[in-house]
Amino acid sequence: MFGLSELAIILIVVIAVIAVKKGPELTRTAGRSARILRAEARAAQDRPKPQVIQGEVLRPGTTGETEPGHGTR
């Protein structure tokens, strides 16, 4: 019967074999994800800040812009 140390060695070998097969794919995916995250962070910083106008009140869920074809109320 196998002991704990033999099972640990077998587990390490199996993990190494899987890492060799899937490693390049995983690193490519991680690189793409990092690039997308960095681009989104830059885009969030580049957005203009909303302007606050004294006395103007917006209802929750509105953007303050009128919809096409609808007038102001």
Backbone as ProteinMPNN parsed JSONL, in Angstrom:
{"seq_chain_A": "MFGLSELAIILIVVIAVIAVKKGPELTRTAGRSARILRAEARAAQDRPKPQVIQGEVLRPGTTGETEPGHGTR", "coords_chain_A": {"N_chain_A": [[0.837, -1.173, 0.0], [0.348, 2.326, -0.535], [2.081, 4.988, 1.051], [1.797, 8.148, 2.786], [3.823, 9.867, 1.886], [4.516, 8.802, -0.619], [2.136, 9.201, -2.044], [2.095, 11.986, -2.027], [4.322, 12.551, -3.645], [3.468, 11.467, -6.089], [1.284, 13.133, -6.566], [2.588, 15.597, -6.885], [4.022, 15.081, -9.242], [1.913, 14.699, -11.064], [0.742, 17.253, -11.007], [2.878, 18.716, -12.074], [2.985, 17.685, -14.696], [0.503, 18.482, -15.707], [0.846, 21.244, -15.502], [2.825, 21.7, -17.405], [1.456, 21.196, -19.751], [-0.767, 22.98, -19.694], [0.3, 25.398, -18.914], [1.42, 27.487, -20.719], [-0.956, 28.393, -21.943], [-2.417, 29.314, -19.74], [-0.752, 31.419, -18.848], [-0.88, 33.151, -21.041], [-3.603, 33.825, -20.974], [-3.72, 35.092, -18.494], [-2.086, 37.304, -19.02], [-3.583, 38.633, -21.01], [-5.845, 39.273, -19.503], [-4.71, 41.017, -17.613], [-3.929, 43.135, -19.289], [-6.434, 44.022, -20.228], [-7.608, 44.818, -17.823], [-5.884, 46.911, -17.084], [-6.34, 48.695, -19.207], [-9.038, 49.296, -18.795], [-8.867, 50.566, -16.32], [-7.431, 52.852, -16.994], [-9.292, 54.03, -18.729], [-11.342, 54.586, -16.968], [-10.182, 56.575, -15.431], [-9.919, 58.585, -17.289], [-12.462, 59.498, -17.787], [-14.694, 62.245, -17.782], [-15.407, 64.153, -14.887], [-18.544, 64.388, -13.204], [-20.435, 67.397, -13.392], [-21.413, 69.596, -10.846], [-24.242, 71.411, -10.25], [-25.462, 74.096, -8.516], [-28.526, 73.889, -6.817], [-29.722, 72.187, -8.628], [-31.546, 69.233, -8.95], [-31.52, 65.803, -9.271], [-33.406, 62.924, -10.004], [-32.992, 59.671, -8.533], [-31.374, 57.262, -10.562], [-31.503, 58.629, -12.937], [-29.841, 60.323, -15.62], [-29.687, 62.937, -16.123], [-29.805, 63.837, -18.662], [-31.911, 64.496, -21.456], [-34.137, 62.201, -23.011], [-34.045, 61.09, -26.417], [-36.518, 62.53, -28.422], [-38.161, 63.167, -26.34], [-39.311, 65.775, -24.34], [-38.271, 68.157, -21.822], [-39.502, 67.93, -18.459]], "CA_chain_A": [[0.0, 0.0, 0.0], [1.1, 3.573, -0.599], [2.081, 5.848, 2.231], [1.495, 9.552, 2.529], [4.908, 10.492, 1.116], [4.418, 8.352, -2.014], [1.009, 9.905, -2.652], [2.508, 13.375, -2.231], [5.215, 12.583, -4.817], [2.629, 11.241, -7.271], [0.505, 14.362, -6.757], [3.506, 16.618, -7.417], [4.315, 14.727, -10.641], [0.696, 14.971, -11.85], [0.624, 18.714, -11.118], [3.922, 19.173, -12.992], [2.592, 17.306, -16.064], [-0.603, 19.365, -16.098], [1.382, 22.601, -15.648], [3.555, 21.767, -18.67], [0.483, 21.242, -20.851], [-1.663, 24.13, -19.612], [1.028, 26.588, -18.474], [1.437, 28.6, -21.692], [-2.314, 28.92, -22.126], [-2.773, 30.072, -18.544], [-0.007, 32.68, -18.802], [-1.456, 34.033, -22.063], [-4.885, 34.311, -20.475], [-3.441, 36.05, -17.416], [-1.579, 38.511, -19.663], [-4.718, 39.337, -21.633], [-6.677, 39.834, -18.434], [-4.005, 42.16, -17.041], [-4.012, 44.229, -20.259], [-7.804, 44.541, -20.225], [-7.8, 45.518, -16.555], [-5.127, 48.163, -17.152], [-7.037, 49.592, -20.136], [-10.263, 49.759, -18.144], [-8.491, 51.512, -15.263], [-7.1, 54.118, -17.667], [-10.531, 54.615, -19.252], [-12.096, 55.126, -15.834], [-9.527, 57.808, -15.01], [-10.074, 59.59, -18.339], [-13.831, 59.983, -17.849], [-14.883, 63.552, -17.135], [-16.148, 64.134, -13.63], [-19.831, 65.081, -13.353], [-20.46, 68.759, -12.874], [-22.463, 69.842, -9.861], [-24.837, 72.726, -10.418], [-26.21, 74.422, -7.307], [-29.963, 73.974, -6.984], [-30.231, 71.172, -9.547], [-31.836, 67.966, -8.27], [-31.801, 64.703, -10.184], [-33.983, 61.752, -9.377], [-32.112, 58.495, -8.63], [-31.527, 56.48, -11.774], [-31.503, 59.469, -14.135], [-28.519, 60.842, -15.966], [-29.758, 64.382, -16.295], [-29.948, 64.139, -20.077], [-33.24, 64.166, -21.932], [-34.145, 61.121, -23.978], [-34.431, 61.559, -27.759], [-37.955, 62.556, -28.683], [-38.88, 63.566, -25.145], [-38.95, 67.097, -23.847], [-38.062, 68.216, -20.373], [-40.759, 68.02, -17.722]], "C_chain_A": [[0.885, 1.241, 0.0], [0.994, 4.322, 0.716], [1.794, 7.282, 1.822], [2.572, 10.211, 1.67], [4.865, 10.073, -0.353], [3.27, 9.052, -2.734], [1.343, 11.371, -2.923], [3.4, 13.497, -3.458], [4.407, 12.393, -6.094], [1.819, 12.496, -7.579], [1.368, 15.468, -7.357], [3.815, 16.345, -8.884], [3.105, 15.034, -11.526], [0.521, 16.472, -12.048], [1.658, 19.259, -12.101], [3.549, 18.867, -14.442], [1.474, 18.216, -16.562], [-0.086, 20.782, -16.339], [2.125, 22.749, -16.966], [2.58, 21.901, -19.833], [-0.313, 22.54, -20.849], [-0.954, 25.44, -19.262], [1.023, 27.734, -19.465], [0.06, 29.227, -21.906], [-2.736, 29.769, -20.933], [-2.032, 31.404, -18.474], [-0.517, 33.661, -19.854], [-2.762, 34.643, -21.58], [-4.677, 35.34, -19.371], [-2.914, 37.364, -17.994], [-2.685, 39.328, -20.312], [-5.584, 40.007, -20.575], [-6.028, 41.066, -17.817], [-4.069, 43.364, -17.983], [-5.403, 44.851, -20.27], [-8.058, 45.343, -18.963], [-7.096, 46.871, -16.562], [-5.821, 49.169, -18.067], [-8.315, 50.139, -19.511], [-9.958, 50.763, -17.038], [-8.139, 52.863, -15.865], [-8.365, 54.811, -18.169], [-11.356, 55.225, -18.119], [-11.486, 56.429, -15.343], [-9.752, 58.928, -16.015], [-11.488, 60.143, -18.434], [-13.941, 61.339, -17.174], [-15.726, 63.392, -15.871], [-17.471, 64.853, -13.83], [-19.774, 66.463, -12.727], [-21.637, 68.915, -11.925], [-22.937, 71.273, -10.043], [-25.708, 72.979, -9.199], [-27.7, 74.531, -7.632], [-30.54, 72.935, -7.915], [-30.402, 69.858, -8.781], [-32.177, 66.925, -9.323], [-32.405, 63.557, -9.401], [-33.015, 60.58, -9.505], [-32.413, 57.7, -9.884], [-31.588, 57.301, -13.041], [-30.105, 60.004, -14.367], [-28.521, 62.352, -16.114], [-29.904, 64.798, -17.737], [-31.365, 63.771, -20.492], [-33.123, 63.048, -22.963], [-34.535, 61.668, -25.335], [-35.929, 61.471, -27.948], [-38.777, 62.954, -27.479], [-38.387, 64.958, -24.714], [-38.663, 67.046, -22.358], [-39.4, 68.39, -19.691], [-40.759, 69.181, -16.794]], "O_chain_A": [[2.021, 1.21, 0.472], [-0.032, 4.293, 1.395], [1.578, 7.577, 0.647], [2.255, 11.032, 0.81], [5.142, 10.884, -1.237], [3.406, 9.448, -3.891], [0.92, 11.93, -3.934], [3.256, 14.443, -4.233], [4.641, 13.091, -7.08], [1.687, 12.876, -8.743], [0.919, 16.195, -8.243], [3.866, 17.277, -9.688], [3.262, 15.572, -12.622], [0.186, 16.915, -13.147], [1.353, 20.164, -12.878], [3.77, 19.697, -15.324], [1.498, 18.667, -17.707], [-0.527, 21.45, -17.274], [2.069, 23.81, -17.588], [2.843, 22.63, -20.789], [-0.51, 23.14, -21.906], [-1.579, 26.499, -19.318], [0.658, 28.852, -19.102], [-0.064, 30.445, -22.034], [-3.344, 30.826, -21.104], [-2.617, 32.414, -18.083], [-0.582, 34.864, -19.6], [-2.998, 35.839, -21.756], [-5.38, 36.348, -19.321], [-3.267, 38.434, -17.499], [-2.726, 40.552, -20.186], [-6.002, 41.155, -20.728], [-6.71, 42.049, -17.528], [-4.244, 44.494, -17.527], [-5.536, 46.074, -20.317], [-8.65, 46.421, -19.015], [-7.653, 47.865, -16.097], [-5.888, 50.356, -17.748], [-8.638, 51.315, -19.681], [-10.715, 51.714, -16.841], [-8.503, 53.904, -15.317], [-8.499, 56.029, -18.053], [-11.992, 56.263, -18.299], [-12.214, 57.307, -14.88], [-9.776, 60.099, -15.637], [-11.702, 61.159, -19.096], [-13.352, 61.56, -16.116], [-16.648, 62.578, -15.823], [-17.521, 65.842, -14.562], [-19.157, 66.673, -11.683], [-22.729, 68.412, -12.188], [-22.151, 72.219, -9.998], [-26.588, 72.179, -8.879], [-28.086, 75.184, -8.602], [-31.762, 72.807, -7.99], [-29.504, 69.432, -8.055], [-33.037, 67.155, -10.173], [-31.981, 63.252, -8.286], [-32.284, 60.499, -10.492], [-33.576, 57.49, -10.229], [-31.712, 56.736, -14.128], [-29.299, 60.123, -13.445], [-27.462, 62.971, -16.219], [-30.106, 65.978, -18.025], [-31.955, 62.84, -19.943], [-32.136, 62.962, -23.693], [-35.297, 62.633, -25.402], [-36.537, 60.44, -27.661], [-39.998, 63.069, -27.591], [-37.191, 65.246, -24.733], [-38.801, 66.002, -21.722], [-40.333, 68.938, -20.278], [-41.743, 69.409, -16.09]]}, "name": "protein", "num_of_chains": 1, "seq": "MFGLSELAIILIVVIAVIAVKKGPELTRTAGRSARILRAEARAAQDRPKPQVIQGEVLRPGTTGETEPGHGTR"}
